[in-house]
């Protein structure tokens, strides 16, 4: 499984993904222009912030960011609206049938009214969940806290000591089928490399941005990552 983190060639400014387990002290040449690259120096660069990422606080002592699962204009956003629309139509039909007395030309539809209500609620709930889901990640002091929000509420959280983080890297998707193509931002924790999936996203630029942001913040506060 490929594990990478981004660097930038200061000669041609190309953003490159290098193997997370590479020897950072070994010579490395840019595959685009051939210039020699010092990995430690090449990690100091800026990437444009994707629309789905909101930096809530960024100081030398604290980094807090939120990633919206389905930002406005994304495929997930329109898919969520579609499911919500289907759910509203099905539930509306059930309400209409139960409150208006008329001869039903389609008895099969009427007889399955409970099924329609069930699928309507599932569709509406799933679309709303997709539209309101978000993850946040906070590095403060020696703690890393990952939160998952549903309907705007803090649904669950995980906490890890930042001093135990050995590596931060990106894992590309295992599947080529677009709806299943998910990039993962991984925090490898402890000598046995237990992992915490901090961010899951279909957007590779978002995964690269969050990986770079986390790595740079950890290095800035004096944390030594195992891969550089």
C-alpha atoms as one frame of an Amber mdcrd trajectory, in Angstrom:
protein
   0.000   0.000   0.000   1.463   3.383  -1.029   2.108   5.851   1.793   3.183
   9.337   0.793   3.626  12.902   1.970   4.046  16.046  -0.155   7.178  18.110
  -0.740   7.925  20.973  -3.124  10.865  21.321  -5.470  12.204  24.830  -4.906
  13.659  24.882  -8.424  10.551  24.175 -10.518   7.952  24.599  -7.666   6.357
  21.246  -8.564   4.505  19.514  -5.705   5.722  15.937  -5.358   4.475  12.976
  -3.342   7.339  10.986  -1.852   7.233   7.652  -0.054   6.558   8.002   3.666
   9.189   5.351   4.497  11.976   6.843   2.371  15.398   7.682   3.775  15.135
  11.467   4.078  18.919  11.827   4.364  19.551  10.095   1.035  20.044  12.176
  -2.146  16.793  12.845  -3.987  16.399  14.462  -7.406  13.239  16.127  -8.673
  11.716  13.867 -11.370  10.441  16.966 -13.198  13.562  19.178 -13.449  16.358
  17.004 -12.041  17.324  19.438  -9.260  18.673  18.026  -6.004  16.132  18.207
  -3.159  16.720  18.292   0.596  13.601  16.628   1.996  13.644  18.561   5.294
  13.806  21.900   3.444  11.320  20.823   0.774   8.577  20.376   3.391   8.459
  24.125   4.016   5.955  25.452   1.470   2.336  26.571   1.174  -0.612  24.898
  -0.544  -3.930  26.577  -1.380  -6.595  25.771   1.200  -9.454  23.702  -0.323
 -12.982  25.029   0.078 -13.945  22.067   2.261 -11.297  22.919   4.888 -11.916
  25.619   7.486  -8.920  26.671   9.603 -10.566  27.669  12.874  -7.337  28.483
  14.716  -3.669  28.371  13.772  -1.050  29.536  16.239   2.309  28.087  17.336
   0.474  26.514  20.300  -2.679  25.264  18.594  -3.975  24.092  15.217  -7.683
  23.436  14.795  -9.312  22.681  11.473 -12.658  21.374  10.262 -13.319  19.389
   7.094 -16.835  19.440   5.659 -17.787  16.087   4.137 -19.919  17.581   1.339
 -18.981  21.210   0.608 -21.317  23.255  -1.588 -20.774  22.460  -5.262 -19.189
  19.033  -4.689 -20.550  15.704  -5.984 -21.408  14.712  -2.407 -23.402  17.927
  -1.935 -25.626  17.307  -4.953 -25.978  13.609  -4.117 -27.147  14.568  -0.622
 -29.714  16.980  -2.088 -30.937  14.238  -4.429 -31.485  11.779  -1.569 -33.190
  14.454   0.515 -35.495  15.272  -2.408 -36.412  11.616  -2.907 -37.145  11.268
   0.802 -39.358  14.362   0.853 -41.320  13.135  -2.183 -41.903   9.677  -0.660
 -42.905  11.035   2.739 -45.127  13.654   1.102 -46.898  10.950  -0.891 -47.533
   8.917   2.274 -48.989  11.972   4.023 -51.195  12.661   0.988 -52.515   9.101
   0.853 -53.284   9.012   4.583 -55.135  12.340   4.614 -57.110  12.300   1.368
 -59.944   9.864   0.774 -60.085   8.818  -2.876 -60.132   5.638  -4.939 -56.611
   4.357  -5.355 -55.888   3.481  -8.992 -52.657   1.829  -7.900 -53.520  -0.518
  -5.026 -50.042  -2.021  -5.026 -48.545   1.395  -4.179 -51.155   1.924  -1.465
 -50.579  -1.485   0.064 -46.832  -0.787   0.360 -47.272   2.559   2.047 -45.234
   1.503   5.105 -42.330   0.542   2.869 -42.516   3.914   1.152 -42.463   5.722
   4.489 -39.477   3.665   5.612 -37.471   4.316   2.455 -38.484   7.977   2.526
 -37.168   8.398   6.056 -33.959   6.518   5.220 -33.368   8.633   2.116 -34.097
  11.919   3.894 -31.967  10.987   6.900 -29.067   9.751   4.766 -29.067  12.899
   2.650 -29.212  15.147   5.707 -26.407  13.178   7.341 -24.245  13.530   4.231
 -24.957  17.257   4.046 -24.176  18.010   7.715 -21.335  15.581   8.465 -17.925
  17.059   9.263 -14.657  16.109  10.933 -12.390  18.293  12.981  -8.821  17.833
  14.110  -7.114  19.778  16.872  -3.463  19.779  17.917  -3.063  21.549  21.239
  -0.166  21.019  23.602   0.589  17.303  23.695  -2.868  16.181  22.555  -4.388
  15.459  19.160  -8.199  15.331  19.212 -10.259  14.065  16.280 -13.995  14.804
  16.362 -16.810  13.658  14.092 -19.902  15.856  13.792 -23.390  14.732  12.748
 -26.220  17.274  12.358 -23.825  19.835  13.856 -23.414  17.824  17.069 -20.177
  16.331  18.402 -20.958  12.659  17.730 -17.719  11.064  18.934 -14.062  11.894
  19.483 -10.669  10.244  19.718  -7.667  11.630  21.552  -3.999  10.759  21.060
  -0.807  12.210  22.513   0.985  14.138  19.764   4.354  13.076  21.179   3.510
   9.494  20.153   2.968  10.346  16.478   5.706   8.797  14.344   4.425   9.783
  10.928   1.683  11.621   9.057   1.016  10.423   5.534  -1.602   9.987   2.822
  -2.924   6.619   1.623  -4.514   6.643  -1.855  -7.757   4.754  -2.568  -7.789
   0.999  -3.051 -10.595   1.085  -5.646 -10.781   2.749  -9.043 -14.583   3.027
  -8.930 -15.176   6.767  -8.368 -17.754   6.562  -5.505 -15.314   4.319  -3.598
 -12.182   6.387  -4.275 -11.288   7.713  -0.834  -7.951   9.213   0.206  -6.991
   8.781   3.858  -4.850  11.041   6.033  -3.187   8.738   8.553  -1.556   9.446
  11.908   0.837   6.588  12.723   1.093   6.321  16.501   3.692   4.517  18.589
   6.472   2.124  17.768   4.020  -0.481  16.447   2.533   2.048  14.023  -1.041
   1.913  15.248  -2.971   4.240  12.982  -5.675   6.878  13.371  -7.630   7.795
  10.257  -7.997  11.507  10.817  -9.537  12.517   7.467 -11.321  10.537   4.729
 -11.972  12.396   1.492 -12.586  11.779  -2.234 -10.454  14.883  -2.954  -6.709
  14.118  -3.299  -5.796  17.824  -3.039  -7.609  18.030   0.297  -5.790  14.940
   1.624  -2.450  16.344   0.478  -3.205  19.742   2.060  -4.199  18.314   5.462
  -1.193  15.964   5.478   1.165  18.841   4.749  -0.484  21.129   7.305  -0.276
  18.556  10.099   3.318  17.630   9.310   4.458  21.247   9.189   2.726  22.115
  12.462   4.258  19.132  14.277   7.714  19.986  12.944   7.231  23.670  13.857
   6.477  22.863  17.498   9.647  20.764  17.678   8.232  17.278  17.152  10.553
  14.954  15.235   8.697  12.718  12.827  10.222   9.312  12.218  10.214   9.853
   8.438  11.760  13.313   8.626
